[in-house]
Structure formats: structure tokens, C-alpha cells
Amino acid sequence: MSGKSLTLTIPNDLVEELKSLREDLLVELLQRGLREVKIDRALDSYARGGLSFAAAAEQAGISQPELSRHAYARGLEPSFSAATLSEELG
């Protein structure tokens, strides 16, 4: 696997858990975690009214239907006005 090295300071208890994981699993853990954090932050911004749903999906790096599934799973119901639907449908 090619890439760059990164040095982090993390809590000791977490170090002990991570020591037992192979490098490929650590990379997968970081990728999945980063993806989830992006989705959470995008949905938080959307819920506060700071982003439109389309902008939140773009910020999260996923499609609107996928963000919609995450939103519903978190108890958020995306609102789609007639103008939004018209814009989205082209």
C-alpha cells in the first residue's frame, strides 16, 4: 500500500485496542470513520439550517438519496419544497 505516514497522539486505551489490528483494517477503520464524520457534520449543518440538503450531500461526498437514508435513520426528515423538487428533477 502506498501513501504517506501520519503521526497521531491518541489515548493509551485506544492504542491498546489498535495494536492488535492489521494495517489494512486500520486504513478501513479510518476511511469508514471519516465517511461517517462527514455525513454527521453535513446532517448537523442541514438540521441547523446552514446548508441545503443538496449542499449537505455534496459536503458529505454522497448522493442525496444516500444522505436521505442517513437522515431518516437519525430521525431527520428532509423537507422538499415544490421549488426544490422542480430544481432537482431538472
N, CA and C atoms as a LAMMPS dump frame, in Angstrom:
ITEM: TIMESTEP
0
ITEM: NUMBER OF ATOMS
270
ITEM: BOX BOUNDS ff ff ff
-5.0000000000000000e+02 5.0000000000000000e+02
-5.0000000000000000e+02 5.0000000000000000e+02
-5.0000000000000000e+02 5.0000000000000000e+02
ITEM: ATOMS id mol type element x y z
1 1 1 N 0.852 -1.175 0
2 1 2 C 0 0 0
3 1 3 C 0.893 1.233 0
4 2 1 N 0.639 2.14 -0.926
5 2 2 C 1.437 3.354 -0.95
6 2 3 C 0.673 4.471 -0.267
7 3 1 N 1.394 5.419 0.239
8 3 2 C 0.782 6.536 0.928
9 3 3 C 1.814 7.257 1.753
10 4 1 N 1.345 8.141 2.588
11 4 2 C 2.216 8.91 3.464
12 4 3 C 2 8.466 4.897
13 5 1 N 3.01 8.686 5.709
14 5 2 C 2.899 8.381 7.134
15 5 3 C 2.29 9.576 7.852
16 6 1 N 1.601 9.282 8.929
17 6 2 C 0.967 10.31 9.741
18 6 3 C 1.19 9.948 11.197
19 7 1 N 1.613 10.906 11.99
20 7 2 C 1.834 10.659 13.408
21 7 3 C 0.697 11.291 14.199
22 8 1 N 0.079 10.506 15.069
23 8 2 C -1.03 10.976 15.895
24 8 3 C -0.756 10.675 17.356
25 9 1 N -1.286 11.502 18.223
26 9 2 C -1.277 11.201 19.645
27 9 3 C -2.696 10.792 20.004
28 10 1 N -2.838 9.561 20.483
29 10 2 C -4.162 9.056 20.826
30 10 3 C -4.131 8.482 22.238
31 11 1 N -5.285 8.39 22.882
32 11 2 C -5.344 7.872 24.254
33 11 3 C -4.788 6.45 24.353
34 12 1 N -4.142 6.162 25.485
35 12 2 C -3.495 4.861 25.698
36 12 3 C -4.442 3.679 25.539
37 13 1 N -5.66 3.791 26.051
38 13 2 C -6.589 2.66 25.949
39 13 3 C -6.929 2.356 24.492
40 14 1 N -7 3.387 23.678
41 14 2 C -7.268 3.19 22.261
42 14 3 C -6.054 2.583 21.563
43 15 1 N -4.867 2.983 21.982
44 15 2 C -3.638 2.412 21.416
45 15 3 C -3.638 0.907 21.611
46 16 1 N -4.002 0.457 22.79
47 16 2 C -4.004 -0.98 23.082
48 16 3 C -4.965 -1.726 22.166
49 17 1 N -6.121 -1.139 21.909
50 17 2 C -7.082 -1.789 21.011
51 17 3 C -6.574 -1.817 19.572
52 18 1 N -5.941 -0.739 19.158
53 18 2 C -5.486 -0.633 17.771
54 18 3 C -4.258 -1.478 17.468
55 19 1 N -3.47 -1.771 18.489
56 19 2 C -2.244 -2.557 18.293
57 19 3 C -2.523 -3.915 17.666
58 20 1 N -3.658 -4.478 17.974
59 20 2 C -3.966 -5.828 17.501
60 20 3 C -4.499 -5.863 16.063
61 21 1 N -4.773 -4.706 15.487
62 21 2 C -5.344 -4.667 14.143
63 21 3 C -4.26 -4.604 13.07
64 22 1 N -4.527 -5.276 11.961
65 22 2 C -3.618 -5.203 10.816
66 22 3 C -3.738 -3.825 10.17
67 23 1 N -2.721 -3.469 9.414
68 23 2 C -2.691 -2.154 8.773
69 23 3 C -3.892 -1.94 7.856
70 24 1 N -4.263 -2.944 7.077
71 24 2 C -5.396 -2.775 6.163
72 24 3 C -6.697 -2.532 6.923
73 25 1 N -6.83 -3.142 8.103
74 25 2 C -8.03 -2.907 8.911
75 25 3 C -8.021 -1.508 9.509
76 26 1 N -6.845 -1.021 9.882
77 26 2 C -6.743 0.346 10.4
78 26 3 C -7.118 1.359 9.318
79 27 1 N -6.658 1.117 8.102
80 27 2 C -6.99 2.007 6.99
81 27 3 C -8.499 1.994 6.752
82 28 1 N -9.096 0.811 6.757
83 28 2 C -10.549 0.708 6.574
84 28 3 C -11.29 1.429 7.696
85 29 1 N -10.818 1.272 8.916
86 29 2 C -11.416 1.945 10.067
87 29 3 C -11.383 3.461 9.88
88 30 1 N -10.254 3.982 9.451
89 30 2 C -10.132 5.42 9.222
90 30 3 C -11.034 5.885 8.082
91 31 1 N -11.096 5.126 7.009
92 31 2 C -11.946 5.502 5.874
93 31 3 C -13.416 5.528 6.268
94 32 1 N -13.848 4.487 6.946
95 32 2 C -15.259 4.43 7.367
96 32 3 C -15.574 5.525 8.38
97 33 1 N -14.665 5.717 9.319
98 33 2 C -14.877 6.748 10.335
99 33 3 C -14.948 8.134 9.73
100 34 1 N -14.053 8.426 8.804
101 34 2 C -14.047 9.729 8.146
102 34 3 C -15.337 9.94 7.364
103 35 1 N -15.787 8.908 6.688
104 35 2 C -17.036 8.995 5.925
105 35 3 C -18.209 9.306 6.852
106 36 1 N -18.285 8.604 7.974
107 36 2 C -19.384 8.821 8.919
108 36 3 C -19.33 10.212 9.545
109 37 1 N -18.131 10.69 9.859
110 37 2 C -17.988 12.035 10.428
111 37 3 C -18.45 13.08 9.416
112 38 1 N -18.084 12.91 8.155
113 38 2 C -18.521 13.848 7.116
114 38 3 C -20.045 13.867 7.011
115 39 1 N -20.645 12.694 7.046
116 39 2 C -22.109 12.602 6.963
117 39 3 C -22.747 13.258 8.181
118 40 1 N -22.237 12.963 9.372
119 40 2 C -22.778 13.559 10.598
120 40 3 C -22.697 15.082 10.568
121 41 1 N -21.545 15.604 10.171
122 41 2 C -21.378 17.064 10.128
123 41 3 C -22.286 17.699 9.087
124 42 1 N -22.414 17.06 7.95
125 42 2 C -23.294 17.592 6.907
126 42 3 C -24.74 17.605 7.385
127 43 1 N -25.177 16.533 8.035
128 43 2 C -26.55 16.483 8.545
129 43 3 C -26.759 17.482 9.673
130 44 1 N -25.762 17.685 10.516
131 44 2 C -25.865 18.702 11.569
132 44 3 C -26.037 20.09 10.958
133 45 1 N -25.235 20.393 9.945
134 45 2 C -25.344 21.695 9.273
135 45 3 C -26.706 21.852 8.612
136 46 1 N -27.187 20.794 7.983
137 46 2 C -28.504 20.826 7.354
138 46 3 C -29.597 21.058 8.402
139 47 1 N -29.522 20.332 9.51
140 47 2 C -30.544 20.438 10.557
141 47 3 C -30.574 21.837 11.174
142 48 1 N -29.429 22.494 11.259
143 48 2 C -29.36 23.851 11.812
144 48 3 C -29.762 24.908 10.786
145 49 1 N -29.983 24.486 9.548
146 49 2 C -30.363 25.425 8.506
147 49 3 C -29.18 26.079 7.816
148 50 1 N -27.992 25.585 8.081
149 50 2 C -26.794 26.172 7.489
150 50 3 C -26.52 25.716 6.073
151 51 1 N -27.126 24.614 5.669
152 51 2 C -26.914 24.068 4.326
153 51 3 C -28.229 23.57 3.758
154 52 1 N -28.358 23.663 2.451
155 52 2 C -29.481 22.996 1.792
156 52 3 C -29.191 21.5 1.806
157 53 1 N -30.192 20.71 1.512
158 53 2 C -29.984 19.264 1.508
159 53 3 C -28.986 18.864 0.427
160 54 1 N -29.087 19.501 -0.739
161 54 2 C -28.153 19.201 -1.832
162 54 3 C -26.727 19.564 -1.437
163 55 1 N -26.556 20.713 -0.784
164 55 2 C -25.219 21.133 -0.349
165 55 3 C -24.684 20.198 0.727
166 56 1 N -25.561 19.723 1.597
167 56 2 C -25.136 18.783 2.64
168 56 3 C -24.654 17.478 2.019
169 57 1 N -25.369 17 1.016
170 57 2 C -24.952 15.769 0.33
171 57 3 C -23.601 15.969 -0.336
172 58 1 N -23.432 17.126 -0.962
173 58 2 C -22.152 17.418 -1.617
174 58 3 C -21.026 17.49 -0.586
175 59 1 N -21.286 18.154 0.54
176 59 2 C -20.274 18.258 1.602
177 59 3 C -19.887 16.878 2.125
178 60 1 N -20.871 16 2.243
179 60 2 C -20.614 14.647 2.75
180 60 3 C -19.967 13.756 1.7
181 61 1 N -20.055 14.168 0.444
182 61 2 C -19.466 13.374 -0.63
183 61 3 C -20.298 12.17 -1.029
184 62 1 N -21.616 12.279 -0.816
185 62 2 C -22.515 11.178 -1.167
186 62 3 C -23.718 11.731 -1.927
187 63 1 N -24.504 10.837 -2.504
188 63 2 C -25.69 11.258 -3.251
189 63 3 C -26.79 11.708 -2.289
190 64 1 N -27.734 12.476 -2.806
191 64 2 C -28.861 12.906 -1.982
192 64 3 C -29.708 11.732 -1.497
193 65 1 N -29.995 10.733 -2.353
194 65 2 C -30.757 9.59 -1.837
195 65 3 C -30.036 8.878 -0.684
196 66 1 N -28.712 8.763 -0.789
197 66 2 C -27.98 8.118 0.3
198 66 3 C -28.016 8.977 1.558
199 67 1 N -27.847 10.297 1.408
200 67 2 C -27.917 11.182 2.573
201 67 3 C -29.312 11.122 3.18
202 68 1 N -30.318 10.989 2.328
203 68 2 C -31.697 10.874 2.801
204 68 3 C -31.862 9.667 3.72
205 69 1 N -31.269 8.542 3.329
206 69 2 C -31.345 7.339 4.172
207 69 3 C -30.683 7.584 5.529
208 70 1 N -29.542 8.262 5.525
209 70 2 C -28.863 8.574 6.79
210 70 3 C -29.693 9.55 7.625
211 71 1 N -30.314 10.514 6.957
212 71 2 C -31.138 11.496 7.661
213 71 3 C -32.316 10.811 8.353
214 72 1 N -33.03 9.965 7.617
215 72 2 C -34.169 9.254 8.206
216 72 3 C -33.722 8.356 9.355
217 73 1 N -32.572 7.732 9.228
218 73 2 C -32.055 6.866 10.296
219 73 3 C -31.763 7.662 11.562
220 74 1 N -31.491 8.95 11.411
221 74 2 C -31.198 9.81 12.559
222 74 3 C -32.435 10.599 13.011
223 75 1 N -33.568 10.287 12.413
224 75 2 C -34.802 10.953 12.808
225 75 3 C -35.039 12.292 12.13
226 76 1 N -34.246 12.609 11.118
227 76 2 C -34.454 13.843 10.358
228 76 3 C -35.291 13.529 9.135
229 77 1 N -36.199 14.424 8.824
230 77 2 C -36.997 14.242 7.619
231 77 3 C -36.7 15.4 6.676
232 78 1 N -35.938 15.138 5.625
233 78 2 C -35.607 16.213 4.688
234 78 3 C -36.868 16.828 4.105
235 79 1 N -36.896 18.151 4.076
236 79 2 C -38.06 18.827 3.501
237 79 3 C -37.756 19.19 2.058
238 80 1 N -38.685 18.893 1.208
239 80 2 C -38.535 19.205 -0.206
240 80 3 C -39.716 20.068 -0.624
241 81 1 N -39.433 21.325 -0.917
242 81 2 C -40.483 22.218 -1.4
243 81 3 C -40.74 21.93 -2.877
244 82 1 N -41.8 22.513 -3.404
245 82 2 C -42.1 22.347 -4.829
246 82 3 C -40.943 22.885 -5.667
247 83 1 N -40.355 23.995 -5.232
248 83 2 C -39.225 24.584 -5.963
249 83 3 C -38.017 23.652 -5.924
250 84 1 N -37.777 23.052 -4.771
251 84 2 C -36.65 22.123 -4.642
252 84 3 C -36.859 20.915 -5.535
253 85 1 N -38.062 20.361 -5.515
254 85 2 C -38.349 19.205 -6.36
255 85 3 C -38.184 19.547 -7.833
256 86 1 N -38.681 20.708 -8.226
257 86 2 C -38.551 21.137 -9.615
258 86 3 C -37.085 21.291 -9.997
259 87 1 N -36.303 21.887 -9.102
260 87 2 C -34.873 22.076 -9.346
261 87 3 C -34.154 20.734 -9.448
262 88 1 N -34.493 19.815 -8.556
263 88 2 C -33.83 18.52 -8.535
264 88 3 C -34.195 17.664 -9.744
265 89 1 N -35.436 17.797 -10.203
266 89 2 C -35.886 16.992 -11.334
267 89 3 C -35.513 17.611 -12.678
268 90 1 N -35.001 18.829 -12.638
269 90 2 C -34.498 19.47 -13.857
270 90 3 C -35.557 20.163 -14.621
